[in-house]
Amino acid sequence: MAKKLTTLYVDVELLERLNKLSAMTRVPMSVYTREAVDLALDKHEKQIKVQQEKSEA
């Protein structure tokens, strides 16, 4: 899948935790960020579908 650069604003604490995890695992922060977005979208998938159906009606 093609990727596009974006900017996120996160709390300093969250960024520090993410940096620490990335350093410990040697997995880039961007990988964890994409995973988090995927999980959030999966969690709210039903709500997204309902909103799409409402806007199509």
Buried (B, 14 or more C-beta within 10 A) or exposed (E): EEEEEEEEEEEEEEEEEBEEEBEEEEEEEEEBBEEEEEEEEEEEEEEEEEEEEEEEE
